[in-house]
Amino acid sequence: MRFAHTHTDFTRPADALNVRCDNYRCAAMPSVHTRTAEQMETGLRELIATVQDQHLAGLLERMLGRHAATWRRFRDAPAAKRYHHAYRHGLLEHTLLVAQSVSALAAIFPGVDRDIALTGALLHDVGKLDTYRQTGDGIEMTDDGRLHGEIPLGYARIRDEISTDADFPPRLAQALLHVILSHHGSLAHGSPVVPCTREATLVHMADNLGSKLGSFDRVQRELQAGQRWAGYDNGIGAVAYFGCPGPGAGAREPAAGTQLAA
């Protein structure tokens, strides 16, 4: 049985994405990336090219290839309603960050099947394409998004695509789909199962880290000049402090006349 998928167009110009509904709090979903969409796409394709298993590589090509039906929408879509990467190209940015993290960590921790973990990381949020839709003046959740949720929608989309490969190994499909179903980590957070494999645990942890650090970015952009503390934020799960030195601060030369401790 194949599921019908909704079609959300995130490719309209930015001025058509002036988000006013309560799902997003970002005017026109502005880009806040340090890399361009083209650079992020290049990074994503470099990772895809490292997948050795022919069935997983074929699945990624059919779902994220340059000529895939969903690629343009995936490239332009936001990653979340509010808490992290909730802007145009946010899904691409979040997916790339999670996949890069998984790729690096798979080389450190023994016993991880890198191809399964990396493919899971690259596809873990594909259900968001069916979870949101664009209205005249904003973006809201679809009926399927509200009734089924992003994880079951992603599971259905990936399972349907796997079914087009008659030779796709059942155990490989089982392992990959477990990564997708469990990547939120707990039933309380929307996963129908908890991570039970190394690969699923790795993707969940990388996804959680990317989401939390993305929330720090969002909160910091909302601070007033000179403000160091932000109130409690649900995406972070704590109050946030921004008084620490920035990147590279520890390597700065001391001011002239500064006495260094012995």
ABEGO torsion letter per residue (X at the ends): XBBBBBBBBAABBAAAABBABAABBBBGGBBABABBAAAAAAAAAAAAAABABAAAAAAAAAAABAABAAAAAAAABBABAAABGBBBGAAAAAAAAAAAAAAAAAAABBGBBAAAAAAAAAAAAAAAAAABBBBAAEBBBBAAAAAAEAAAAAAAAAAAAAAABAABBAAAAAAAAAAAAAAAGBAAAGBABBBABAAAAAAAAAAAAAAAAAAAAAAAAABBBGBABBBBBAAAGBBBBAABBBBGAAABBBBBGBBBBX
